[in-house]
Amino acid sequence: MTRFLALCALLLTGMFSNAQAHEVRPAFLEIKQVEAQRYRIVWKQPTMGEVAVRLIPHLSNGWLERLPEDQYAAAGFLVRTWNIGSSDSLAGTTLSIEGLEYTITDVLVQVEWLDGRKAQTLLRAEEPQLAIESSAGREVTMPVFLNQGIRHILAGVDHLLFVLGLILIVRNRWMLLKAVSAFTVAHSITLALAMLAKVTLPGPLVEALIALSILTLGVEIVRSQRGHAGLTSRYPWAVAFVFGLFHGMGFAGGLADLGFAGRDLVAKLALFNVGVEIGQLGFIATVLLVGNALLSRQDLGRRAATMRFAAYVVGIAGAYWTFATSAALLGVA
């Protein structure tokens, strides 16, 4: 089991150092008619660290082939804005997302007409095109938000490293379930506060706190293996709850404009959080089931050595990201 845990830690750390967090959060394209012959188009393209995911939006009428009026990076996205003045009609054009078929990223498309009608659609790798009509179109269905919760946690390397750390330090399975549930409840609270009450913290600060939570957990695992029971060993659910508050802010950073607004917001958030819990439990079940299958092949000495190695990998990953995010927070990177 410990060899498998170490492998998980190495894989997650490699992904973590390259992508840092939330590398497959959905992209967002909004087309808003602001006057009879004027449109404002906003494209939010997710980034992996300093590199934007290669996605290029195209409209068949050529509007997006011109240079954008504005471009800037913010909170894990590269944002481009076009202000289009044209007598051509938007209805009847085709939107396509170049590169979408080669990613696991979704694109939420929202079209708003001058009279207030809206169309909202989710494009995926298997369906990277959309014919834009003048009718109101279809709303993104509720199961999409459940799916987004599952995909968000499974693609969130920082969150999975934290959960892996809990598996390494909490041996009692019932206590592990309570700790992970406390983690879910906590990030559900801060996600709801961010989305409903607009209670937020600066993105760089949130990223630094999430990194610090992983570093702290790595140190606690090592101390526990040496026979020193720290706070996480004694009160795993409480520590998971506190750190889960920061992770919830991290979730909120990329979701504010991606369909989590308007009607049925509470239901959307609830489904998203259920999806996150399903993803977490699925990850834990996979680690435990595959790990237990490997456990019988290892002697006690090898298990102890591999467990220490896995703990150091989690701690080093947390330290690496803590330094990186702290440098970004202080403006020295």
Buried (B, 14 or more C-beta within 10 A) or exposed (E): BBBBBBBBBBEBBEBBBEBBBBBBBBBBBBBBBEEEEEBBBBBBBBBBEEEBBEBEBBBBBEBBEEEBEEEEEEBBBBBBBBEBEEEBEBEEBEBBBEBBEEBEBBBBBBBBBEEEEEBBBBBBBEEBEBEBEEEBBEBBEEEBBBBBBBBBBBBBBBBBBBBBBBBBBBEEEEBBBBBBBBBBBBBBBBBBBBBEEEEBBEBBBBBBBBBBBBBBBBBBBBBBBEEEEBEBBEBBBEBBBBBBBBBBBBBBBBBBBBBBEEEEBEEBBBBBBBBBBBBBBEBBEEBBEBBEEBBEEBEEEEBEBBBBBBBBBBBBBBBBBBBBBBEBBEEEE
